Amino acid sequence: MKYLVSAAGGNTTAIQLIENSQTREWYSSNGNELVNKYDNFEVEQSGFLIPKDLHFEMAGGEFCGNASRAAAVVFSLLKKESIVDFTVSGFNGIVHSTVNKYSDNEYNVESMFNGMNILSKEVKLSNDTQAFLVDLGGIVHIVIEGELPSNYKEVHNEVTSELDLLRKSAVGVVWYTKIENKPVKIHPIIWVNEVNTFYYETSCGSASIAVAAVTGINEIEQVTGELILTEISKEFVSLKSKIKVLYIE
């Protein structure tokens, strides 16, 4: 079976159920095929769910907060339970998720990533731009305050090379703006190494974590205009937003 699931109004993930774990080459090849097959749904990423192993694997082996919560919905539907625990690629801990249905095919989903370690440090780029490098393990984000530049792909390539991040599983460059008493607005540009995809993502859970870590603000407005709520503590990191099942095949 295959599911297409969006998070906070965007960042649609194609999820395919498989019986057994596969090689990384298989995941990347078949993951690209999945994305291409559902191009009309504006799919931005893909992954594979292995019910018997309680595991979800991204096509590129990276960590993805939104896809993890999309997988939580699928696990919840399969198990007919509102609380599900499972593992995901790019993260060594257990994902503890609560899935509450509120209308047809729509859910409020909160996932807690227990033991997630966030490494953050300030960096100065070659053009004197101040930024933060936030390493979540399965993805690294460079967080920059300011408007999204028109040449964002060029900037992403330059920053990734300059900071020697070309071997990472996935790299995001995230621009954010903030207005007093309003949520932070983000513009996440995400490259995934193994599948060589590059997207201006319509919403992004891991980028929301990174920006929350930098700003201390937990309400993160996505490109879609919808919110992802974050919580960061010593014990866990959590993401919460609306998740919608768009299509089942």
CORDA-V96317 format. One record per residue. N is the residue number from 0. RES is the residue in one letter. SS is DSSP state (~ for helix, > for strand, _ for the rest). Layout:
n: (N,N)
res: (RES,RES)
ss: (SS,SS)
This chain:
n: (0,1,2,3,4,5,6,7,8,9,10,11,12,13,14,15,16,17,18,19,20,21,22,23,24,25,26,27,28,29,30,31,32,33,34,35,36,37,38,39,40,41,42,43,44,45,46,47,48,49,50,51,52,53,54,55,56,57,58,59,60,61,62,63,64,65,66,67,68,69,70,71,72,73,74,75,76,77,78,79,80,81,82,83,84,85,86,87,88,89,90,91,92,93,94,95,96,97,98,99,100,101,102,103,104,105,106,107,108,109,110,111,112,113,114,115,116,117,118,119,120,121,122,123,124,125,126,127,128,129,130,131,132,133,134,135,136,137,138,139,140,141,142,143,144,145,146,147,148,149,150,151,152,153,154,155,156,157,158,159,160,161,162,163,164,165,166,167,168,169,170,171,172,173,174,175,176,177,178,179,180,181,182,183,184,185,186,187,188,189,190,191,192,193,194,195,196,197,198,199,200,201,202,203,204,205,206,207,208,209,210,211,212,213,214,215,216,217,218,219,220,221,222,223,224,225,226,227,228,229,230,231,232,233,234,235,236,237,238,239,240,241,242,243,244,245,246,247,248)
res: (M,K,Y,L,V,S,A,A,G,G,N,T,T,A,I,Q,L,I,E,N,S,Q,T,R,E,W,Y,S,S,N,G,N,E,L,V,N,K,Y,D,N,F,E,V,E,Q,S,G,F,L,I,P,K,D,L,H,F,E,M,A,G,G,E,F,C,G,N,A,S,R,A,A,A,V,V,F,S,L,L,K,K,E,S,I,V,D,F,T,V,S,G,F,N,G,I,V,H,S,T,V,N,K,Y,S,D,N,E,Y,N,V,E,S,M,F,N,G,M,N,I,L,S,K,E,V,K,L,S,N,D,T,Q,A,F,L,V,D,L,G,G,I,V,H,I,V,I,E,G,E,L,P,S,N,Y,K,E,V,H,N,E,V,T,S,E,L,D,L,L,R,K,S,A,V,G,V,V,W,Y,T,K,I,E,N,K,P,V,K,I,H,P,I,I,W,V,N,E,V,N,T,F,Y,Y,E,T,S,C,G,S,A,S,I,A,V,A,A,V,T,G,I,N,E,I,E,Q,V,T,G,E,L,I,L,T,E,I,S,K,E,F,V,S,L,K,S,K,I,K,V,L,Y,I,E)
ss: (_,>,>,>,>,>,>,_,_,>,>,>,>,>,>,>,>,_,_,_,_,_,_,~,~,~,~,~,~,~,~,~,~,~,~,~,~,_,~,~,~,_,>,>,>,>,>,>,>,>,~,~,~,_,>,>,>,>,_,_,_,_,_,_,~,~,~,~,~,~,~,~,~,~,~,~,~,~,~,_,_,_,>,>,>,>,>,>,_,_,_,_,_,_,>,>,>,>,>,>,>,>,>,_,_,>,>,>,>,>,>,>,>,>,_,_,_,_,>,>,>,>,>,>,_,_,_,_,_,>,>,>,>,>,>,_,_,_,_,>,>,>,>,>,>,_,_,_,_,_,_,~,~,~,~,~,~,~,~,~,~,~,_,_,_,_,_,_,_,>,>,>,>,>,>,>,>,_,_,_,_,_,_,>,>,>,>,>,>,>,>,>,_,_,_,_,>,>,>,>,>,_,_,_,~,~,~,~,~,~,~,~,~,~,~,_,_,_,>,>,>,_,_,_,_,_,>,>,>,>,>,>,_,_,_,>,>,>,>,>,>,>,>,>,>,>,>,>,_)
